[in-house]
């Protein structure tokens, strides 16, 4: 008798089950990837406000050695530059530099480093509103040399 080569019903069922498992895994990976890209795309809208604030604030921190005063919603540098959080916006010398801010808290701290220099640190906590909350907390070191 001639040997017949072909796909049996059992092997066809196994191939179909394997194909369904592979398609299920790829669908799950794809779903997770696209849900994460939506999160990143949405987050980018609100980090622009943080970047605007950061650009001005770093310049002022690096140009000053001391603070004149520090309150939770207001900070005054020794050169007279004032940052104020009011009405969901941050103002630098009465000019709005960023908006859509849920909360902004300034806090002054001091820290002694390994060379016995006293560093003055400004801790800034920001919450930016959107479909997802962007929350960040950063320490800025005033000029100490």
C-alpha positions in Angstrom: 0.0 0.0 0.0 1.1 3.5 -0.7 1.9 5.6 2.4 -0.4 8.6 2.7 1.0 11.8 4.0 -1.3 14.5 5.3 -2.7 16.2 8.3 -4.9 14.1 10.6 -7.8 15.5 12.5 -5.9 15.2 15.8 -2.9 17.2 14.5 -5.3 19.8 13.0 -6.9 20.3 16.4 -3.5 20.6 18.1 -2.4 23.2 15.5 -5.5 25.2 16.0 -5.1 25.2 19.8 -1.5 26.3 19.5 -2.5 29.0 17.1 -5.2 30.3 19.5 -2.7 30.3 22.4 -0.2 32.3 20.4 -2.8 34.8 19.2 -4.1 35.2 22.7 -0.6 36.0 24.0 0.0 38.5 21.2 -3.4 40.2 21.8 -2.6 40.5 25.5 0.8 42.1 24.9 -0.7 44.4 22.3 -3.4 45.5 24.7 -1.0 46.3 27.4 1.3 48.2 25.0 -1.4 50.4 23.7 -2.9 51.2 27.1 0.6 52.3 28.3 1.1 54.5 25.3 -2.2 56.2 26.0 -0.9 56.9 29.6 2.4 58.3 28.3 0.7 60.4 25.6 -1.7 61.9 28.2 1.1 62.5 30.7 3.2 64.5 28.2 0.5 67.2 28.0 1.0 68.1 31.7 4.7 67.7 32.1 5.2 70.7 29.8 3.9 72.8 32.7 6.4 71.3 35.0 9.2 71.9 32.5 8.3 75.6 32.2 8.4 76.0 36.0 11.6 74.0 36.3 13.4 76.1 33.6 12.8 79.4 35.6 13.2 77.9 39.1 16.6 76.2 38.4 18.0 79.5 37.1 17.0 81.4 40.2 18.2 78.6 42.6 21.6 78.6 41.0 21.9 82.4 41.1 21.0 82.8 44.8 22.7 81.8 48.0 19.9 82.6 50.4 16.1 82.9 50.7 14.5 86.0 52.0 11.4 84.1 53.1 9.7 80.8 52.6 6.0 80.0 53.0 4.1 76.9 51.7 2.7 78.8 48.7 5.3 81.6 48.3 9.1 81.8 48.2 11.3 84.9 48.0 14.9 84.7 46.9 17.5 87.1 48.2 17.7 88.9 44.8 13.9 89.7 45.1 12.5 87.0 42.8 9.2 85.8 44.1 7.4 82.6 43.2 3.8 82.4 44.2 1.2 79.6 43.9 -2.3 81.0 43.6 -5.5 80.2 41.6 -4.1 77.0 40.0 -1.1 78.8 38.6 2.5 79.6 39.5 3.7 83.1 39.2 7.2 84.5 39.0 7.3 88.1 40.0 3.5 88.5 39.2 3.9 86.9 35.8 2.2 83.6 35.2 4.7 81.0 34.1 2.6 77.8 34.3 -1.0 76.9 34.9 -3.2 73.8 35.5 -1.4 73.2 38.8 -3.5 71.4 41.4 -1.1 72.0 44.3 2.4 73.5 44.8 4.2 73.5 48.2 7.6 75.1 48.8 9.6 74.0 51.8 13.1 75.1 53.0 15.5 72.6 54.6 19.2 72.6 55.5 21.6 69.8 55.2 25.3 69.4 56.0 27.4 67.5 53.4 30.5 65.5 54.0 32.8 68.6 53.8 30.9 70.4 56.6 29.2 72.8 54.1 25.7 73.7 55.0 23.5 73.4 52.0 20.2 75.2 51.8 17.6 73.0 50.0 14.3 74.0 48.6 11.8 71.1 48.4 9.0 71.6 45.8 6.0 69.4 45.6 3.9 69.8 42.5 0.6 68.2 41.4 -0.5 68.9 37.9 -4.1 68.1 36.9 -5.3 66.2 33.9 -7.0 63.0 33.2 -4.2 61.4 35.4 -2.4 63.2 38.2 1.2 64.1 37.6 2.9 64.3 41.0 6.5 65.2 41.6 8.7 66.2 44.5 12.1 67.7 43.8 14.9 69.1 45.9 16.8 72.2 44.6 20.1 73.1 46.3 20.9 76.9 46.6 24.3 78.0 45.5 26.7 77.3 48.4 30.2 77.9 47.1 
